[in-house]
C-alpha cells in the first residue's frame, strides 16, 4: 500500500505485551524490529495492547515514549480503552508519525467480547486500490478441523492457568493459548461476495451509530449520570430502528 500524499510505503505492526513479561526485554525487541524496517520511505503505524497506562505518567510510559520518539512515533490515544468497576485505563494504543499522518481520527469500538475496546483508526491520507470484486473471509470449520482443535486443546497442560494467582495474567495466558490453537486449527478461506449482505443499513443508521459511539466515549470521560441515561435511551431507540429496518427489508 502507498500513501497518496507522500508516496510512502505503509507498515502496520500489531503488538501485545504480557504484563508479566520483562519490560526492558520488550523495549529491546521493539527497538530491534523498528531498526530493521525504519527508513524515510516507510510510514510505520504501531497498534496493540501494550499494558502501559497512558492516562497517567509513569516510568515505563516514559521509557516507551523515549524509545518510540527515536523513530518519530507518538501516542495517539488519550481516552480509556479498558474500563472495569474499579479502574479506567488506556493500555491499548496506536503510535504513528504525527507529521506524516496529519488527517486521521481514532475512536473506541466496544465489542462486548472482553473488557478491552477495539480501536478504529480512520486515515484519510491513504488511497487504496479498490478491487472490482469484493471478497469475504470465513474460517474452515467442519468435523475434521473441530477434531483437530479439540485434540490440540486436550494436549495443553494449562499449568500457567492453574498455578497463577493473578486473575489478569491467568486470563491473558489462557486467551493467548486458546486463540493460537483456534487460528492454527481453523484456517481462513476467501471467497467472492456476490451481493451486499446488509442492504438495510441506511446512511441514517450509519450516522446514528457514529453518534452513539461518540456518546459512549463522552460517558466514559464525564461519568455523568444524566449523560449515561441519555446514552442508554439513545442506544435503545437505535436498536429499535435497526430491528425495524431489518424487518422491513
Legacy VTK file of the C-alpha trace (Angstrom):
# vtk DataFile Version 3.0
C-alpha trace
ASCII
DATASET POLYDATA
POINTS 249 float
0.000 0.000 0.000
1.144 3.550 -0.723
0.201 6.884 0.768
-1.233 9.134 -1.927
0.059 12.396 -0.425
3.539 11.267 0.466
4.221 8.228 -1.764
5.358 6.209 1.226
5.026 2.528 1.959
2.716 1.724 4.855
3.817 -0.780 7.507
1.393 -1.694 10.324
2.737 -3.525 13.379
0.379 -5.222 15.838
1.936 -5.819 19.257
0.861 -7.428 22.519
2.920 -7.157 25.708
2.099 -9.502 28.538
2.079 -7.616 31.876
4.108 -10.396 33.475
6.987 -10.218 30.960
10.209 -8.242 31.413
9.643 -4.670 30.188
13.276 -3.951 29.276
13.345 -7.057 27.076
10.129 -5.837 25.467
11.777 -2.499 24.634
14.793 -4.277 23.149
12.513 -6.374 20.939
10.645 -3.327 19.606
13.917 -1.490 19.041
15.307 -4.396 17.020
12.175 -4.585 14.849
11.985 -0.849 14.186
15.696 -0.656 13.474
15.200 -3.154 10.638
12.194 -1.561 8.949
12.580 2.159 9.666
13.557 4.431 6.758
12.406 7.655 5.136
10.205 5.786 2.650
8.105 3.812 5.154
5.179 5.108 7.175
5.039 2.976 10.347
1.914 2.589 12.478
2.078 0.514 15.681
-1.080 -0.649 17.447
-1.980 -3.172 20.112
-2.215 -3.896 23.828
0.957 -2.573 25.484
-0.263 -2.862 29.101
1.121 0.641 29.671
-1.462 3.067 31.033
-1.373 6.310 29.016
-3.869 8.071 31.276
-1.104 8.598 33.820
2.587 9.468 33.733
4.796 6.639 34.948
8.299 5.318 34.443
7.511 2.582 31.908
5.455 5.010 29.828
8.365 7.475 29.716
10.733 4.690 28.658
8.401 3.563 25.872
7.831 7.146 24.713
11.561 7.818 24.627
12.254 4.750 22.507
9.461 5.330 20.010
10.331 9.028 19.695
13.667 7.947 18.199
11.613 6.629 15.265
9.239 9.646 15.183
6.358 7.616 16.649
3.984 9.142 19.191
0.892 8.023 21.098
-2.461 8.994 19.575
-4.871 7.607 22.207
-5.935 9.829 25.102
-9.157 8.107 26.229
-9.903 4.939 28.256
-9.669 1.660 26.346
-10.279 -0.722 29.266
-12.889 0.094 31.893
-13.846 -2.057 34.863
-15.798 -1.419 38.045
-12.592 -0.369 39.784
-10.396 1.250 37.142
-10.266 3.066 33.816
-7.046 2.789 31.806
-5.648 3.345 28.321
-3.405 0.305 27.911
-4.351 -0.231 24.248
-2.733 2.314 21.967
-1.807 3.422 18.465
1.561 5.034 17.717
2.228 6.910 14.492
4.229 9.746 12.988
2.125 12.859 13.626
3.952 14.799 10.894
3.427 12.231 8.149
-0.057 11.300 9.377
-1.969 14.560 9.654
-5.546 13.726 8.686
-6.791 10.885 10.883
-9.147 10.096 13.738
-9.220 7.382 16.406
-12.266 6.206 18.321
-13.105 3.260 20.594
-15.336 0.450 19.353
-16.853 -1.533 22.257
-17.164 -5.119 21.007
-18.667 -6.778 24.119
-16.160 -9.638 23.748
-13.843 -8.518 26.544
-13.235 -5.588 28.878
-10.993 -4.031 26.196
-12.406 -1.773 23.487
-11.235 -2.164 19.925
-9.642 0.939 18.376
-10.783 2.251 15.000
-8.198 4.326 13.121
-9.598 6.293 10.167
-6.751 7.545 7.964
-7.801 9.991 5.242
-4.346 10.338 3.647
-4.282 6.759 2.396
-5.635 5.937 -1.042
-6.110 2.196 -1.557
-6.841 0.366 -4.754
-10.399 -0.975 -4.514
-10.724 -4.318 -6.337
-13.553 -4.844 -8.787
-14.609 -7.922 -6.827
-15.447 -7.785 -3.157
-14.241 -10.709 -1.058
-15.383 -12.174 2.237
-13.291 -14.310 4.539
-14.532 -17.205 6.642
-12.858 -19.908 8.687
-12.935 -23.522 7.590
-14.942 -25.272 10.324
-16.001 -28.877 9.807
-15.806 -32.185 11.665
-12.114 -32.626 10.812
-10.968 -29.152 11.882
-13.124 -29.387 15.026
-11.457 -32.684 15.916
-8.014 -31.134 15.375
-8.970 -28.157 17.547
-10.256 -30.329 20.397
-7.240 -32.607 20.161
-4.748 -29.733 20.459
-6.661 -28.275 23.397
-6.530 -31.632 25.176
-2.717 -31.776 24.854
-2.259 -28.419 26.605
-1.223 -28.775 30.254
-2.646 -25.352 31.256
-0.202 -25.230 34.178
0.236 -21.475 33.778
-3.524 -21.065 34.343
-3.849 -23.159 37.477
-0.542 -22.161 39.081
-1.031 -18.394 38.890
-2.952 -16.279 41.390
-3.283 -13.081 39.329
-6.633 -13.074 37.501
-5.449 -10.774 34.688
-2.383 -12.922 33.995
-4.487 -16.094 34.032
-6.954 -14.658 31.537
-4.264 -13.267 29.219
-2.295 -16.516 29.186
-5.428 -18.608 28.638
-6.693 -16.363 25.831
-3.307 -16.315 24.071
-3.067 -20.106 24.066
-6.706 -20.590 23.076
-6.507 -18.137 20.176
-3.213 -19.579 18.947
-4.755 -23.056 18.707
-8.007 -21.687 17.253
-6.289 -19.728 14.470
-3.993 -22.642 13.624
-6.835 -25.196 13.558
-9.387 -23.166 11.594
-7.662 -21.698 8.568
-9.218 -18.792 6.653
-10.750 -19.136 3.209
-11.505 -16.215 0.907
-14.466 -16.168 -1.474
-16.052 -13.564 -3.738
-19.072 -11.704 -2.414
-21.931 -11.631 -4.909
-24.150 -9.113 -3.179
-24.432 -6.691 -0.303
-25.133 -8.769 2.803
-26.591 -5.793 4.722
-28.560 -3.642 2.250
-30.885 -2.498 5.030
-28.164 -0.309 6.548
-29.109 3.231 5.564
-26.980 6.358 5.786
-29.130 7.461 8.728
-28.262 4.281 10.646
-24.558 4.791 9.895
-24.663 8.396 11.172
-26.689 7.405 14.261
-24.248 4.568 15.040
-21.360 7.018 14.885
-23.232 9.385 17.204
-23.862 6.511 19.619
-20.120 5.769 19.723
-19.392 9.450 20.402
-21.903 9.429 23.275
-20.258 6.297 24.697
-16.839 7.973 24.747
-18.334 11.082 26.353
-19.975 8.991 29.087
-16.676 7.337 29.915
-14.880 10.645 30.216
-17.511 12.617 32.150
-19.207 9.753 34.055
-22.277 11.986 34.283
-25.496 10.191 35.294
-27.751 12.248 33.013
-25.397 11.704 30.090
-25.350 7.956 30.784
-29.170 7.808 30.868
-29.308 9.717 27.584
-26.815 7.255 26.043
-28.885 4.256 27.187
-32.090 5.802 25.812
-30.408 6.655 22.504
-28.996 3.115 22.246
-32.450 1.611 22.839
-34.025 3.808 20.144
-31.262 2.999 17.649
-31.622 -0.712 18.372
-35.359 -0.495 17.628
-34.664 1.394 14.382
-32.155 -1.263 13.258
-34.581 -4.096 14.051
-37.350 -2.288 12.134
-35.081 -1.735 9.117
-34.141 -5.424 9.068
-37.772 -6.493 9.391
-38.990 -4.164 6.613
-36.224 -5.328 4.275
LINES 1 250
249 0 1 2 3 4 5 6 7 8 9 10 11 12 13 14 15 16 17 18 19 20 21 22 23 24 25 26 27 28 29 30 31 32 33 34 35 36 37 38 39 40 41 42 43 44 45 46 47 48 49 50 51 52 53 54 55 56 57 58 59 60 61 62 63 64 65 66 67 68 69 70 71 72 73 74 75 76 77 78 79 80 81 82 83 84 85 86 87 88 89 90 91 92 93 94 95 96 97 98 99 100 101 102 103 104 105 106 107 108 109 110 111 112 113 114 115 116 117 118 119 120 121 122 123 124 125 126 127 128 129 130 131 132 133 134 135 136 137 138 139 140 141 142 143 144 145 146 147 148 149 150 151 152 153 154 155 156 157 158 159 160 161 162 163 164 165 166 167 168 169 170 171 172 173 174 175 176 177 178 179 180 181 182 183 184 185 186 187 188 189 190 191 192 193 194 195 196 197 198 199 200 201 202 203 204 205 206 207 208 209 210 211 212 213 214 215 216 217 218 219 220 221 222 223 224 225 226 227 228 229 230 231 232 233 234 235 236 237 238 239 240 241 242 243 244 245 246 247 248
